Amino acid sequence: MVYVACGSDPETTPGQTPDGGAGDGGGNPPPGSDAGKPVGPTSTAEQSVKVFPQGLASGDPRPDRVILWTRVEPGGVGKGPNDDVDVEYVVARDEALTDVVARGTAKALASGDHTLRLVPTGLEPNRRYHYRFEVQGTTTLVGRTKTAPDPSADVPVKYAMCACQDMIGRYWHSWQALLDEKLDLDFVLFLGDYIYESVNDERFQSGGTERSIKLPNGIDTSPKQDKSRIAAGTLADYRTVYKEYRKDPLLREVHRLYPFIVTWDDHEFADDCWQDHSTSFDELDPVTKGFTDEKNTARRASANRAFFEFQPIDAVYKPNVGFPFDIKIYRTLRWGKHVELFMTDQRMYRADHLIPEGPADLSVGKFSDNSSIGSRYFVRKSGFDPKEASFKPSLLGKEQKEWFLDAVKKSNATWKVWGNEVQVYEMALELGKLPGIPAAINYTVYVNVDQWDGFRTERTEILDALSKAGVQNLLVCTGDIHSFYAAELHVDFSKPTAKPIGVEYVTAGISSASLKALMEKFVAPDSPLRPVIDAWTNGADQALKDTNPHLKYADTNAYGFALVAIDAAKAEVQFVEVGDPTKATYTGVTARHKFVTDVGTHKVRVL
């Protein structure tokens, strides 16, 4: 018998029983579980999208279960926004839905924006399942998912590694390319920035009417409060963004075909956020012109709730407890003998950025007040390092760090795969290695201290602890920075050892502006760092490799995704590049770059 836990009310943690076990909370089989009853025909795509505009999805596979998700548009079945909707479901071993293992009815509740998640348990490990939802005779298309293998199973693992899918003014050619591959993937690993809370931020987004979103409320995040930048601020806003993203036919189809394993980064709440703080104003209140710490707990809670409602994630959500205890998304997933995946949360528990955005500080290259330059980006290394060593800020927080170290040390999987949001490897840049840099600014910077370079002491602590514990085959998979990188990791990047502690592969964004494009737009023409940006355009990749000998590959002007294939002997990674996402026309895959890390070596080998 296959049991199904179901629900869509965030007040009761939908799809979860109190102890995470099987059943509906009372150990009962699913209602109406007449598995032998024939199922009717599947609706056409045109019919389906009227009732299920976001399609369906699955996520966080385990050997005996997987989370299934959909959302009903109540108006599509004659219901009002405050009405609950009865949804029929069926789970089967075959695409024709003849070998049924579970079926029944559940409610898509208005309180959960008519989202619905099911958790069929008692499934067989390492096999495909198919599923479908139905309301009043209209069905979703048939979804496909896959359970994880038994932890002892000697099987290879294949997945796509993706991140950063800005929709505003941008097209998702990367998803088209992935669909064209027609791969038998085990899952899609999505490493954050699934949505962007901003709907018109000229610093990193493109204009346009076809790929745009209008928020029901919105908050003004522009320094002049002139509505030139509007971002999600309420639960209705964040729900609207998720619904618009998930309406995209390409994203719907990828979710239909593959289970996702997801973590968030900053844009699921706010750019460069920490805990319940955003950084939109760089500590300058746009109204009073005084200091602001940009704390907004209600906004953070709304972002957390919408994330949980719209992602098929095996997380604990308790909205009545209050931030930061309302949701916990760090977790492990095991995929056979060779892969254990450790998904971390690098936003909810992190400390504030070490260098205040407010006052200028020439010791760290901060030339003006209320600026991210010198506080979060292009921070002078010689001034930053002693400050960081003194304060020792945390990125993971004490509890999560202890959990992570304990879990990785205890793992007996061949490969310990870290699902990581922001870059681990040291990304220093000796400005003089860029072409044409004036002597006055020829010093070394960290490109971005919003990532692990801003938390050097904790990074060293973690890598040193893993090294001393004898952890082998640490494979870090990272998103966030909209570039392709392949790097080797060391406890002390200034004193690399013959054998690294692990490797890191960083995927470019699905569509978000590349690091090169971001830099060109981000720094004002009159900034003292403008010569750096102009030089960056022509020489960033080589300068980064020249500064960082542990960096084996760099492409700061790329879009796409990575394909990862892991077995007992090696981990193979392929960076798949596509063309300009601001152009509506899809031109196919433009380049492929392949790498191998052989078991036990902890090194990047370029093919």
C-alpha distance (Angstrom), angle and dihedral (degrees) to the residues before:
residue distance angle dihedral
M1 . . .
V2 3.80 . .
Y3 3.79 113.8 .
V4 3.77 124.1 -152.3
A5 3.78 127.4 -155.6
C6 3.77 109.7 -162.0
G7 3.75 143.8 174.8
S8 3.78 144.0 117.0
D9 3.79 104.3 -149.7
P10 3.81 111.3 110.7
E11 3.79 89.1 -156.4
T12 3.80 87.5 71.7
T13 3.81 99.3 35.7
P14 3.81 98.4 -107.4
G15 3.75 118.8 -121.1
Q16 3.80 92.7 12.9
T17 3.76 130.5 102.0
P18 3.81 115.1 -149.3
D19 3.80 92.7 -99.0
G20 3.81 96.6 34.2
G21 3.80 90.9 -110.0
A22 3.79 133.6 130.4
G23 3.76 128.8 -71.2
D24 3.78 135.2 35.8
G25 3.79 95.4 -59.0
G26 3.79 92.8 -79.0
G27 3.79 100.4 59.2
N28 3.79 93.3 -105.9
P29 3.81 125.5 145.2
P30 3.80 117.1 -112.0
P31 3.79 116.3 -78.0
G32 3.78 114.8 -97.4
S33 3.81 92.3 10.2
D34 3.79 94.1 170.7
A35 3.79 91.6 148.4
G36 3.79 93.9 177.5
K37 3.81 95.4 59.7
P38 3.84 112.3 110.9
V39 3.79 117.3 -111.8
G40 3.77 123.8 -132.9
P41 3.80 128.1 -121.3
T42 3.78 122.9 -65.3
S43 3.81 117.3 -110.0
T44 3.77 120.9 -115.7
A45 3.78 118.6 -100.1
E46 3.82 90.3 -106.0
Q47 3.79 92.4 52.8
S48 3.78 93.7 42.9
V49 3.79 97.5 52.5
K50 3.82 92.2 60.0
V51 3.79 91.5 63.2
F52 3.81 100.3 24.7
P53 3.83 104.3 31.6
Q54 3.81 92.1 165.2
G55 3.79 93.6 47.4
L56 3.78 116.9 -148.8
A57 3.78 137.4 -64.1
S58 3.78 145.2 -174.6
G59 3.76 133.6 -150.7
D60 3.81 152.9 170.3
P61 3.81 97.6 32.3
R62 3.79 119.6 -154.3
P63 3.82 126.8 -176.6
D64 3.81 91.9 -97.1
R65 3.81 104.2 25.6
V66 3.77 148.2 23.3
I67 3.79 132.9 -168.5
L68 3.83 115.7 -111.1
W69 3.81 121.3 -161.4
T70 3.78 142.4 -173.4
R71 3.78 141.0 152.2
V72 3.80 128.6 -139.9
E73 3.80 123.4 -146.2
P74 3.82 99.3 -139.7
G75 3.80 94.1 -155.4
G76 3.80 88.8 59.0
V77 3.80 89.9 67.6
G78 3.79 98.9 36.0
K79 3.79 96.3 -95.6
G80 3.79 128.8 132.2
P81 3.81 125.3 -121.2
N82 3.81 91.2 -100.9
D83 3.81 95.9 48.9
D84 3.79 123.4 101.1
V85 3.80 115.7 -131.7
D86 3.80 128.3 -141.8
V87 3.80 110.9 -131.9
E88 3.79 125.6 -167.6
Y89 3.79 118.6 -147.4
V90 3.77 136.8 -169.8
V91 3.81 130.8 -170.3
A92 3.79 120.8 -167.0
R93 3.77 143.1 167.9
D94 3.80 92.9 -123.9
E95 3.80 136.1 50.6
A96 3.81 92.3 -120.4
L97 3.83 88.0 59.2
T98 3.80 93.5 -129.0
D99 3.81 97.2 122.9
V100 3.80 95.3 59.7
V101 3.79 120.7 -173.4
A102 3.81 99.9 174.7
R103 3.76 139.1 7.8
G104 3.76 137.2 161.2
T105 3.79 145.6 113.3
A106 3.79 131.3 -72.9
K107 3.80 134.9 172.6
A108 3.77 126.0 -109.0
L109 3.78 98.6 -150.8
A110 3.78 124.9 -144.8
S111 3.81 88.9 -136.1
G112 3.81 88.5 64.8
D113 3.83 94.2 46.5
H114 3.81 87.0 -102.4
T115 3.78 92.8 -66.8
L116 3.78 116.8 145.9
R117 3.78 132.6 -164.4
L118 3.79 129.0 -173.1
V119 3.78 128.2 -169.0
P120 3.82 110.3 -158.0
T121 3.80 108.2 -166.3
G122 3.78 132.5 -173.6
L123 3.80 90.3 55.3
E124 3.80 123.6 149.0
P125 3.80 117.5 -99.6
N126 3.79 123.5 -108.5
R127 3.77 98.9 9.7
R128 3.76 139.3 116.7
Y129 3.77 120.1 -106.9
H130 3.78 129.6 -173.6
Y131 3.78 127.3 -150.2
R132 3.78 142.8 177.7
F133 3.80 140.5 -171.8
E134 3.82 126.8 -145.5
V135 3.80 137.2 -169.5
Q136 3.81 121.6 -174.9
G137 3.80 93.2 -23.6
T138 3.82 97.2 -45.8
T139 3.79 115.1 109.8
T140 3.75 138.9 -168.3
L141 3.75 116.3 -116.7
V142 3.79 112.3 -89.7
G143 3.79 110.8 -82.8
R144 3.78 125.8 -146.8
T145 3.79 126.1 -147.0
K146 3.79 139.7 159.3
T147 3.77 134.9 -141.1
A148 3.78 122.2 -133.3
P149 3.81 119.6 -101.2
D150 3.77 122.1 -106.5
P151 3.83 109.4 -81.9
S152 3.81 90.3 -112.3
A153 3.82 95.6 49.9
D154 3.81 114.5 118.8
V155 3.81 97.0 -140.9
P156 3.82 134.3 135.8
V157 3.80 119.9 -113.3
K158 3.80 126.7 -141.8
Y159 3.76 125.8 -174.6
A160 3.78 143.5 154.9
M161 3.80 118.0 -119.3
C162 3.80 113.4 -147.9
A163 3.81 141.6 164.1
C164 3.80 145.8 159.9
Q165 3.81 111.1 36.5
D166 3.80 106.5 178.0
M167 3.81 108.1 -175.4
I168 3.79 101.3 -172.1
G169 3.80 107.7 109.2
R170 3.81 90.2 -19.2
Y171 3.79 136.7 105.9
W172 3.78 126.4 -140.4
H173 3.80 100.6 -125.2
S174 3.80 88.2 149.9
W175 3.79 91.7 66.0
Q176 3.79 90.2 48.9
A177 3.80 89.4 52.0
L178 3.80 91.7 50.0
L179 3.80 91.5 49.9
D180 3.79 90.4 48.8
E181 3.81 89.7 56.9
K182 3.84 88.6 65.5
L183 3.80 90.0 -154.9
D184 3.77 128.9 178.2
L185 3.80 93.1 -128.4
D186 3.78 123.8 176.0
F187 3.81 92.3 -147.1
V188 3.80 146.5 -30.4
L189 3.80 114.3 -108.3
F190 3.81 108.5 -150.4
L191 3.80 113.1 -168.0
G192 3.78 104.0 -166.4
D193 3.80 145.5 -65.9
Y194 3.78 91.5 76.1
I195 3.80 85.7 157.1
Y196 3.79 134.2 17.8
E197 3.77 115.4 -133.0
S198 3.81 90.8 -152.8
V199 3.79 118.5 80.0
N200 3.82 100.4 -173.5
D201 3.80 111.2 15.0
E202 3.80 105.5 150.9
R203 3.82 92.0 -161.5
F204 3.79 92.2 74.9
Q205 3.81 109.3 -3.9
S206 3.79 132.8 80.4
G207 3.78 126.4 -131.1
G208 3.76 126.5 -122.6
T209 3.78 141.1 121.8
E210 3.81 101.0 -124.2
R211 3.80 95.7 60.4
S212 3.78 101.8 38.0
I213 3.80 138.4 116.5
K214 3.79 130.4 -149.4
L215 3.80 113.7 -153.7
P216 3.82 122.1 -144.0
N217 3.81 91.0 -135.0
G218 3.77 116.3 -2.8
I219 3.78 130.3 173.4
D220 3.78 127.1 -118.7
T221 3.81 109.6 -116.8
S222 3.81 96.1 172.3
P223 3.83 116.9 116.9
K224 3.82 91.7 -128.5
Q225 3.81 93.6 44.2
D226 3.80 89.2 -126.5
K227 3.83 95.1 134.2
S228 3.80 91.3 -111.0
R229 3.80 87.1 129.2
I230 3.78 120.1 39.2
A231 3.79 123.4 178.3
A232 3.78 138.5 177.2
G233 3.78 112.8 -85.1
T234 3.80 107.6 158.2
L235 3.78 135.8 52.0
A236 3.81 89.2 -105.4
D237 3.81 89.4 53.3
Y238 3.80 95.8 51.1
R239 3.80 91.4 44.6
T240 3.80 89.3 51.7
V241 3.80 91.9 53.2
Y242 3.80 93.1 50.0
K243 3.80 91.7 47.4
E244 3.79 92.8 51.0
Y245 3.79 93.5 47.0
R246 3.79 92.8 47.3
K247 3.81 92.2 50.5
D248 3.79 90.2 68.7
P249 3.84 107.6 112.1
L250 3.81 94.3 -138.5
L251 3.79 94.2 51.0
R252 3.80 90.9 44.6
E253 3.80 89.7 53.9
V254 3.81 95.4 48.7
H255 3.80 89.2 50.6
R256 3.79 90.0 47.9
L257 3.80 92.3 55.3
Y258 3.79 104.6 37.5
P259 3.81 138.1 35.7
F260 3.82 113.2 -120.0
I261 3.80 129.4 -139.6
V262 3.80 106.5 -159.7
T263 3.77 141.2 -174.3
W264 3.77 128.0 174.3
D265 3.78 131.5 -122.5
D266 3.81 126.8 -173.7
H267 3.81 106.3 -59.5
E268 3.79 93.9 62.6
F269 3.81 80.6 74.6
A270 3.83 112.8 6.2
D271 3.80 139.4 -34.7
D272 3.84 113.9 -77.6
C273 3.79 90.0 -7.8
W274 3.78 126.9 173.8
Q275 3.80 121.0 -162.1
D276 3.85 104.9 -43.6
H277 3.82 95.1 -21.3
S278 3.79 128.3 100.7
T279 3.81 126.7 -161.0
S280 3.80 101.7 -144.6
F281 3.81 95.8 123.7
D282 3.81 101.4 34.0
E283 3.81 89.0 -125.5
L284 3.82 95.7 -54.4
D285 3.80 113.9 119.6
P286 3.83 104.1 -134.3
V287 3.80 92.6 -146.8
T288 3.81 106.3 38.0
K289 3.83 94.8 26.4
G290 3.80 87.0 -135.8
F291 3.80 130.7 112.6
T292 3.80 121.4 -58.3
D293 3.79 128.2 179.7
E294 3.84 90.7 -161.0
K295 3.79 93.9 -133.4
N296 3.82 112.3 166.9
T297 3.78 112.7 164.8
A298 3.80 95.1 174.1
R299 3.79 90.6 54.9
R300 3.80 91.7 49.3
A301 3.80 90.8 49.4
S302 3.81 90.6 51.0
A303 3.79 91.1 50.9
N304 3.80 91.1 49.4
R305 3.79 92.7 50.2
A306 3.80 94.4 48.6
F307 3.80 91.0 48.1
F308 3.78 90.7 53.5
E309 3.80 93.5 45.8
F310 3.79 94.4 51.2
Q311 3.80 103.2 37.5
P312 3.82 124.8 72.2
I313 3.79 90.7 -135.0
D314 3.81 128.0 150.6
A315 3.79 94.5 -129.2
V316 3.77 136.6 136.5
Y317 3.81 111.4 -116.7
K318 3.82 122.2 -175.2
P319 3.80 109.4 167.1
N320 3.78 94.5 177.0
V321 3.79 91.8 60.7
G322 3.79 94.1 64.9
F323 3.79 135.2 -134.6
P324 3.02 129.8 -16.2
F325 3.79 91.9 17.7
D326 3.81 96.7 49.1
I327 3.79 95.5 92.1
K328 3.79 138.5 15.0
I329 3.79 117.7 -167.3
Y330 3.80 104.1 167.7
R331 3.79 109.2 107.6
T332 3.80 146.2 136.2
L333 3.79 130.1 -112.3
R334 3.80 124.4 -169.1
W335 3.79 122.1 -147.8
G336 3.80 108.9 -172.4
K337 3.78 126.2 -65.0
H338 3.78 97.4 -41.5
V339 3.82 109.2 45.6
E340 3.77 133.1 53.2
L341 3.78 113.5 172.2
F342 3.81 121.7 -151.0
M343 3.80 112.6 -163.2
T344 3.80 114.0 -164.1
D345 3.79 134.9 -167.7
Q346 3.79 111.6 -135.0
R347 3.81 99.7 175.6
M348 3.80 111.1 48.8
Y349 3.80 98.7 59.7
R350 3.81 105.0 26.8
A351 3.78 125.1 119.1
D352 3.78 122.7 -115.1
H353 3.80 116.8 -84.2
L354 3.77 106.9 -78.2
I355 3.82 96.7 -127.9
P356 3.82 111.5 59.4
E357 3.79 114.6 -122.6
G358 3.80 89.5 -139.8
P359 3.80 116.8 69.9
A360 3.79 124.7 39.4
D361 3.81 115.7 -106.5
L362 3.80 116.1 -173.4
S363 3.81 91.8 -170.8
V364 3.82 88.5 73.1
G365 3.81 97.1 33.8
K366 3.80 94.8 -98.2
F367 3.80 103.1 146.5
S368 3.81 100.4 174.6
D369 3.78 141.2 31.4
N370 3.81 122.5 -98.2
S371 3.76 96.4 17.3
S372 3.78 135.5 131.7
I373 3.82 89.2 -146.3
G374 3.78 105.6 95.3
S375 3.79 93.2 11.8
R376 3.81 102.3 59.4
Y377 3.82 104.4 -2.5
F378 3.82 133.5 44.6
V379 3.80 91.5 4.8
R380 3.79 115.1 178.6
K381 3.80 107.6 -110.4
S382 3.80 98.0 -148.9
G383 3.80 91.7 56.4
F384 3.79 97.0 38.8
D385 3.81 101.1 49.2
P386 3.82 98.5 64.4
K387 3.81 91.9 44.9
E388 3.80 91.2 50.6
A389 3.81 92.3 46.5
S390 3.79 89.1 53.8
F391 3.81 99.2 46.3
K392 3.84 99.4 32.2
P393 3.84 97.0 -159.6
S394 3.81 118.1 -158.2
L395 3.78 126.6 -129.1
L396 3.81 98.7 -175.6
G397 3.78 101.4 32.5
K398 3.80 123.4 -125.9
E399 3.82 99.4 -80.6
Q400 3.80 96.3 45.8
K401 3.81 92.9 44.3
E402 3.79 91.4 53.2
W403 3.80 90.4 47.6
F404 3.81 92.1 49.0
L405 3.80 96.1 48.6
D406 3.78 92.8 45.7
A407 3.80 93.7 47.6
V408 3.81 95.3 48.0
K409 3.80 93.5 45.6
K410 3.82 91.9 50.8
S411 3.80 95.7 46.6
N412 3.79 116.7 111.6
A413 3.81 93.6 -171.0
T414 3.80 115.7 122.7
W415 3.81 91.2 -124.9
K416 3.78 124.9 35.8
V417 3.80 103.9 -154.6
W418 3.80 116.1 -163.3
G419 3.80 113.5 -155.2
N420 3.79 94.5 -150.6
E421 3.79 129.5 178.0
V422 3.82 105.1 -159.0
Q423 3.79 129.6 35.7
V424 3.81 118.7 -80.8
Y425 3.81 101.5 -171.3
E426 3.79 118.0 86.5
M427 3.80 108.5 -96.4
A428 3.78 103.6 -167.9
L429 3.79 121.4 159.2
E430 3.78 124.7 -155.9
L431 3.79 98.4 -149.6
G432 3.78 92.0 -152.2
K433 3.79 89.4 66.3
L434 3.79 89.1 67.4
P435 3.80 114.5 88.1
G436 3.81 116.9 -96.5
I437 3.82 99.5 3.3
P438 3.82 113.9 163.4
A439 3.81 114.4 -115.8
A440 3.82 90.6 -121.2
I441 3.80 92.1 69.9
N442 3.78 99.1 34.8
Y443 3.80 98.0 126.9
T444 3.82 136.3 111.4
V445 3.80 121.5 -92.5
Y446 3.76 138.9 179.5
V447 3.78 105.5 -119.6
N448 3.80 92.8 -145.8
V449 3.80 129.3 7.7
D450 3.80 92.6 179.9
Q451 3.81 81.9 83.1
W452 3.83 128.1 58.8
D453 3.82 93.6 -64.8
G454 3.81 85.5 74.2
F455 3.82 90.2 56.8
R456 3.78 100.3 44.3
T457 3.79 97.4 149.3
E458 3.79 93.6 53.9
R459 3.82 91.3 44.1
T460 3.80 89.8 53.6
E461 3.80 91.0 46.5
I462 3.81 92.2 52.4
L463 3.80 97.1 44.6
D464 3.80 92.0 43.6
A465 3.80 92.0 50.6
L466 3.80 91.4 50.5
S467 3.79 91.5 46.5
K468 3.81 93.6 50.6
A469 3.81 90.1 47.4
G470 3.80 89.6 56.2
V471 3.79 94.9 -118.3
Q472 3.80 110.1 177.2
N473 3.79 132.1 -157.0
L474 3.79 101.7 14.3
L475 3.81 107.0 -177.9
V476 3.80 114.8 -171.9
C477 3.82 117.1 -160.3
T478 3.79 113.5 -165.0
G479 3.82 141.4 178.9
D480 3.84 132.3 171.4
I481 3.81 105.0 86.8
H482 3.84 100.7 72.8
S483 3.81 95.1 -128.0
F484 3.78 140.0 94.5
Y485 3.82 115.8 -111.2
A486 3.79 136.3 164.0
A487 3.81 116.6 -166.2
E488 3.78 144.1 163.3
L489 3.80 118.9 -126.8
H490 3.79 127.6 -132.5
V491 3.78 133.6 -178.1
D492 3.82 88.0 -128.7
F493 3.80 113.0 23.1
S494 3.80 90.9 -165.0
K495 3.82 90.2 57.0
P496 3.81 105.8 35.0
T497 3.79 117.5 -170.8
A498 3.79 125.6 -137.6
K499 3.80 90.4 -104.2
P500 3.82 117.5 43.6
I501 3.80 121.1 -139.2
G502 3.82 91.4 -123.2
V503 3.79 146.6 -40.1
E504 3.78 134.1 -96.9
Y505 3.79 128.4 -151.7
V506 3.81 117.2 -169.3
T507 3.79 121.6 -161.4
A508 3.78 125.7 -145.7
G509 3.78 119.3 -122.3
I510 3.78 123.4 -82.8
S511 3.81 87.8 -127.1
S512 3.81 110.7 -28.6
A513 3.80 116.4 125.0
S514 3.80 110.4 -79.8
L515 3.78 118.9 -112.6
K516 3.80 89.4 -105.6
A517 3.82 91.5 52.4
L518 3.80 91.6 45.8
M519 3.77 92.9 52.5
E520 3.79 92.6 50.1
K521 3.82 90.8 55.3
F522 3.78 100.5 34.0
V523 3.80 103.5 63.6
A524 3.81 119.7 65.3
P525 3.83 119.3 -121.0
D526 3.83 91.4 -115.5
S527 3.80 95.8 48.1
P528 3.83 117.8 119.4
L529 3.80 86.0 -126.4
R530 3.80 94.5 56.5
P531 3.82 92.1 99.8
V532 3.80 87.9 55.6
I533 3.79 92.0 54.3
D534 3.78 92.6 47.2
A535 3.80 89.7 50.9
W536 3.81 90.6 44.1
T537 3.79 90.0 62.6
N538 3.79 91.1 63.3
G539 3.78 104.5 31.5
A540 3.81 114.6 18.2
D541 3.80 99.3 113.8
Q542 3.79 95.9 51.0
A543 3.81 93.6 40.3
L544 3.80 90.9 53.2
K545 3.80 91.8 50.5
D546 3.81 91.6 45.6
T547 3.82 90.8 51.8
N548 3.81 95.7 42.5
P549 3.82 113.9 44.1
H550 3.81 89.3 -175.3
L551 3.84 89.4 63.5
K552 3.79 107.5 91.5
Y553 3.81 100.7 175.3
A554 3.80 134.2 18.8
D555 3.79 134.4 178.0
T556 3.80 113.3 167.3
N557 3.81 94.7 177.0
A558 3.78 103.7 58.5
Y559 3.79 143.2 115.1
G560 3.78 127.9 -165.7
F561 3.79 141.2 64.3
A562 3.80 141.4 -83.9
L563 3.78 130.3 -112.5
V564 3.80 116.7 -147.5
A565 3.82 126.8 -164.7
I566 3.81 118.6 -176.8
D567 3.79 132.2 -176.5
A568 3.79 137.9 150.4
A569 3.80 93.5 -72.9
K570 3.79 107.1 38.8
A571 3.77 151.7 -7.9
E572 3.79 114.5 -124.3
V573 3.81 119.8 -162.7
Q574 3.78 126.0 -170.6
F575 3.79 122.1 -169.9
V576 3.82 108.9 -148.3
E577 3.81 114.7 -160.4
V578 3.80 128.6 -160.9
G579 3.79 133.9 -175.1
D580 3.79 134.3 -91.2
P581 3.84 109.7 -43.1
T582 3.80 92.1 -155.6
K583 3.82 88.6 69.0
A584 3.78 116.0 81.0
T585 3.80 94.1 -145.6
Y586 3.80 115.6 87.8
T587 3.80 112.6 -141.2
G588 3.80 100.3 -178.5
V589 3.79 131.6 -118.1
T590 3.81 110.5 -21.5
A591 3.82 100.5 -171.4
R592 3.80 144.7 -2.7
H593 3.80 127.3 -154.0
K594 3.80 121.2 -171.0
F595 3.80 132.3 -157.8
V596 3.79 137.2 174.9
T597 3.77 132.7 -156.3
D598 3.80 109.2 -165.3
V599 3.78 116.9 -145.6
G600 3.79 113.2 -88.9
T601 3.82 95.7 11.8
H602 3.82 102.5 87.8
K603 3.80 88.2 -155.8
V604 3.79 136.6 120.4
R605 3.78 114.8 -121.4
V606 3.81 115.0 -167.1
L607 3.80 114.2 -142.5
